[in-house]
Amino acid sequence: MKGRSSSTALTDEDLRLDGFVSDDEEDKYCLAKSYFDVHEFDRASRVVDGCVSSKAAFLCLYAKFMAGEKRKDEESEMVLGPLDGNVTANKELPIITKKLETMLAEKEDTFLLYLYGVVLLKQRNEKQAYEALVRSVSAYPYNWAAWDELKTITKSVDDVTRAMQDLPEHLITHFFHVLASQELYHVNEHVYSLVDQLSDIFPGSAWLKSQRALLLYHLKDYEESEKIFDEIMQSDPYRLDFLDHYSNILYVMDKRSKLAFVAQVASATDKFRPETCCVIGNYFSMRSEHEKSIMYFRRALNLDRNFLSAWTLLGHEFVELKNTHAAIESYRRAIDVNRKDYRAWYGLGQAYEVLEMNYYALYYYQRAGALRPYDSQMWAAMAACYEKMNRPDDAIKSYKRALSGNTSAAATNQWDGFELNTKTLIKIAKLYEKVRRSDEAVHYMEMCLKAEPDLGPNEDIATAKSWLAHYEKDRMNLGRALQLAQELFDAGLMVEDSRAMVRDIGNQLDMDHPR
């Protein structure tokens, strides 16, 4: 999920396609565009100020907007400093808004509508921004910057469905549908089918391959996602787009040497790209050099304050250093950039859980769970909060959702529609024991034993066998209790406890059946 700022650059071709520049304005326009290209935004705006053509007017206002964004970043000073975030604002927005409203009232222009949508989004007026951006892409669908802004407004699958009814029937609309669904972690057959259809038309598209890799990444199919990113690197070795996600995959798979290679390639290509800084930051994080990692994530944010991955990863690093308050602020900034990032919501939950503020933690876990309803990790985190809040019934429900949340083909240990996650099964059983529902507790302990053929003897299986052995002993089912205790002893698990249990049960059996 690559965070782009609203200052997505427009090409010369974009600016040529709409609006006619009169002969007397042509020289001014060319000079202003030259200033704009070298980031002298105030000079560019002043040169074309007063020009009447829509193209020149757009360049004037867009340059003024970029100048305001540049000043805002400069006033913000350091990342996570006292003036960073919503404390500073783009002071040019009111002037630009007023001029755009006057111009659009006279005549609609696709690029002026795009800029109006961007400005309204900055002012958090999403309803009007949505209308302006839809009108913009309907008039000229090839302005991808407008689609990119429109994507930030679609906060749910229902929003995407409604947007598809308002958008033009066009090839680019399908690209938008793929992107919006991917960012919402909405992976289904229809989205895959769209990617396949578009890939048939554009078989060499690295962007489509990246989207497919990210869809697999969201499904936690890291191996397949890695293979696709490998193909992209081989076919286009100097491409840095989405490389931060590739580094996340290598980090999760613990492939340090490969991550080092990717970091070296990215640094040699362009060391001043946010993606490069995030890759290097992940590499240092894997080496447990968290201070260096933070330095590179900060560098990524100095290059682009709206780069989502950097904010989230920065939060993770502060958690590692036990700087909880800085982690919370980093995650909050990630949410400001993209409220659909479940990792930031989940990170906030973890941070507040460390501070033992369980009501806050639960709220943030619920927000993460709403974005990832089939992710067992989200439900397990909620259940743990319910346990700490002494709400065993809610904890049981959440743990059950965690079990049923991963019943895909990737989950090998399944029984009766549930994933046989032994730790979760034992937690459910003990919660049932706490609320004095022994029959249910026995049921889940027995489910835990069904995982033994696949997992082999381990601590969780031993806990289940020990609990069941004591339970059967108390019920005077001594044969079953002795069998479980003997299995524990033979496996070398809980040796002292199992030896004592075998001896006690054996003595009881001798007393009941003397020779």
Residue pairs with C-beta under 8 A, 6 or more apart in sequence:
1 182
1 183
1 214
1 245
1 308
1 309
1 338
1 340
1 341
2 241
2 242
2 244
2 245
2 275
2 307
2 308
2 309
3 304
3 306
3 307
3 308
3 309
3 310
3 311
3 337
3 338
4 148
4 304
4 306
4 307
5 69
5 304
5 305
5 306
6 118
6 121
6 122
6 149
6 306
7 65
7 66
7 69
8 144
8 145
8 148
8 149
9 145
10 62
10 111
10 143
10 145
12 33
14 111
14 142
14 143
15 33
15 55
15 58
15 59
15 111
17 140
17 142
18 54
18 55
18 109
18 110
18 111
18 140
19 53
19 54
19 55
19 56
19 58
19 109
19 111
20 53
20 55
21 29
21 51
21 53
21 55
21 56
22 52
22 53
25 48
25 51
25 52
25 53
25 56
28 47
28 48
28 51
28 56
29 48
29 51
29 53
29 55
29 56
29 59
31 47
32 43
32 44
32 45
32 47
32 48
32 56
32 59
32 60
32 63
33 44
33 59
35 41
35 43
35 44
35 47
35 63
36 44
36 59
36 62
36 63
36 66
39 66
39 70
41 63
41 64
41 66
41 67
41 70
42 63
42 64
42 67
44 59
44 60
44 63
45 59
45 60
45 61
45 63
45 64
45 67
48 56
48 57
48 59
48 60
48 63
49 60
51 57
51 60
54 103
54 107
54 109
54 111
54 112
55 111
57 103
57 109
57 112
58 109
58 111
58 112
58 115
61 96
61 99
61 100
61 112
61 115
62 115
64 92
64 95
64 96
65 90
65 92
65 93
65 96
65 115
65 118
65 119
67 92
68 90
68 91
68 92
68 93
68 96
69 90
71 90
71 91
72 88
72 89
72 90
72 91
73 305
75 83
75 88
76 83
76 84
76 85
76 87
76 88
76 305
77 83
77 84
78 84
78 298
79 298
79 301
79 302
79 305
80 298
80 326
80 329
80 330
80 333
85 333
85 336
86 336
90 122
93 119
93 122
93 123
96 115
96 119
97 116
97 119
97 120
97 123
100 112
100 115
100 116
100 119
101 116
103 109
103 112
104 112
104 113
104 116
108 135
108 139
110 135
110 136
110 139
110 140
110 143
111 136
111 140
111 143
113 132
113 133
113 135
113 136
113 139
114 132
114 133
114 136
114 143
114 145
114 146
114 149
116 129
116 132
117 129
117 130
117 132
117 133
117 136
117 146
117 149
117 150
118 129
118 149
120 126
120 128
120 129
120 132
121 129
121 149
121 152
121 153
126 153
129 149
129 153
130 150
130 153
130 163
133 146
133 149
133 150
133 153
134 150
134 163
134 166
134 167
136 143
136 146
137 143
137 146
137 147
137 150
137 167
137 168
137 172
138 167
138 168
141 168
141 170
141 171
141 172
141 173
142 172
144 172
147 172
147 175
147 176
147 179
150 163
150 176
151 176
151 179
151 180
151 183
152 338
153 159
153 163
154 160
154 163
154 180
154 184
155 339
155 340
156 184
157 181
157 184
157 186
160 177
160 180
160 181
160 184
160 186
163 180
164 173
164 177
167 173
167 176
171 198
171 201
174 194
174 197
174 198
175 198
177 191
177 194
178 191
178 194
178 195
178 198
178 208
178 211
179 211
181 187
181 188
181 191
182 191
182 211
182 214
182 215
182 218
183 338
183 340
184 340
184 371
185 218
185 342
185 371
185 372
187 215
187 218
187 219
191 215
192 215
195 208
195 211
195 212
195 215
198 205
198 208
199 205
199 208
199 209
199 212
202 208
204 235
206 232
206 235
206 236
206 239
206 241
207 241
209 228
209 231
209 232
210 228
210 229
210 232
210 241
210 242
212 228
213 224
213 225
213 228
213 229
213 232
213 242
213 245
213 246
214 225
214 242
214 245
216 222
216 224
216 225
216 228
217 225
217 245
217 248
217 249
219 408
219 410
220 410
221 410
222 249
222 252
222 253
223 253
225 249
226 246
226 249
226 250
226 253
229 242
229 245
229 246
229 249
232 239
233 239
233 246
233 262
233 265
237 265
237 269
238 269
240 266
240 269
240 270
240 273
240 275
240 276
241 275
242 275
243 262
243 266
243 275
243 276
243 278
243 279
244 274
244 275
244 278
244 279
244 282
244 309
244 310
245 309
246 262
246 279
247 259
247 262
247 263
247 278
247 279
247 282
247 283
248 282
248 309
250 258
250 259
250 262
250 282
251 259
251 282
251 285
251 286
254 286
256 283
256 286
256 287
259 279
259 282
259 283
259 286
260 283
262 279
263 276
263 279
263 280
263 282
263 283
266 273
266 275
266 276
266 279
266 280
267 276
267 280
269 276
270 276
271 277
272 303
273 303
274 300
274 301
274 303
274 304
274 307
274 309
274 310
275 300
277 296
277 297
277 299
277 300
277 303
277 310
278 296
278 297
278 300
278 307
278 309
278 310
278 313
280 296
281 292
281 293
281 294
281 295
281 296
281 297
281 300
281 310
281 313
281 317
282 293
282 313
284 290
284 292
284 293
284 296
285 293
285 313
285 316
285 317
285 320
290 317
290 320
290 321
291 321
293 313
293 317
294 314
294 317
294 318
294 321
297 310
297 313
297 314
297 317
298 314
300 307
300 309
300 310
301 307
301 310
301 311
301 314
304 310
306 337
307 337
308 334
308 337
308 338
308 341
311 330
311 331
311 333
311 334
311 337
311 344
312 330
312 331
312 334
312 341
312 343
312 344
312 347
314 330
315 327
315 328
315 330
315 331
315 334
315 344
315 347
315 351
316 327
316 347
318 324
318 326
318 327
318 330
319 327
319 347
319 350
319 351
319 354
322 354
324 351
324 354
324 355
327 347
327 351
328 348
328 351
328 352
331 344
331 345
331 347
331 348
331 351
332 344
332 348
334 341
334 343
334 344
334 347
335 341
335 344
335 345
335 348
338 344
340 371
342 367
342 368
342 371
342 372
342 375
342 378
343 368
345 364
345 365
345 367
345 368
345 371
346 364
346 365
346 368
346 377
346 378
346 381
348 364
349 361
349 362
349 363
349 364
349 365
349 368
349 381
349 385
350 361
350 381
352 358
352 360
352 361
352 364
353 361
353 381
353 384
353 385
356 388
358 385
358 388
358 389
359 389
361 381
361 385
362 382
362 385
362 386
362 389
365 378
365 381
365 382
365 385
366 382
368 378
368 381
369 375
369 378
369 379
369 382
372 378
373 405
374 405
374 406
375 405
375 406
376 401
376 402
376 403
376 405
376 406
376 419
376 421
376 424
377 402
378 405
379 398
379 399
379 401
379 402
379 405
380 398
380 399
380 402
380 424
382 398
383 394
383 395
383 396
383 398
383 399
383 402
383 427
384 395
386 392
386 394
386 395
386 398
387 395
387 427
387 431
392 431
392 434
392 435
393 435
395 427
395 431
396 428
396 431
396 432
399 424
399 427
399 428
399 431
400 428
402 421
402 424
403 418
403 419
403 421
403 424
403 425
403 428
404 417
404 418
404 419
405 419
406 419
406 421
407 414
407 417
407 418
407 419
411 419
412 454
413 419
413 420
413 421
413 451
413 454
413 455
414 420
415 447
415 450
415 451
418 447
420 447
420 448
420 450
420 451
420 454
422 448
422 451
422 455
422 458
422 460
422 461
422 464
423 460
425 444
425 445
425 447
425 448
425 451
425 460
425 464
426 444
426 445
426 448
426 460
426 463
426 464
428 444
429 440
429 441
429 442
429 443
429 444
429 445
429 448
429 464
429 467
430 441
432 438
432 440
432 441
432 444
433 441
438 471
442 468
442 471
445 464
445 467
445 468
445 471
446 464
446 468
448 460
448 461
448 464
449 461
449 464
449 465
449 468
451 461
452 461
455 461
457 491
457 492
457 493
459 493
461 493
462 488
462 491
462 493
462 494
465 484
465 485
465 487
465 488
465 493
466 484
466 485
466 488
466 494
466 497
466 498
466 501
468 480
468 484
469 481
469 484
469 485
469 488
469 498
469 501
470 481
470 501
472 478
472 480
472 481
472 484
473 481
473 501
473 504
473 505
478 505
478 508
478 509
478 512
481 501
481 505
482 502
482 505
482 506
482 509
485 498
485 501
485 502
485 505
486 498
486 502
488 494
488 497
488 498
488 501
489 495
489 498
489 499
489 502
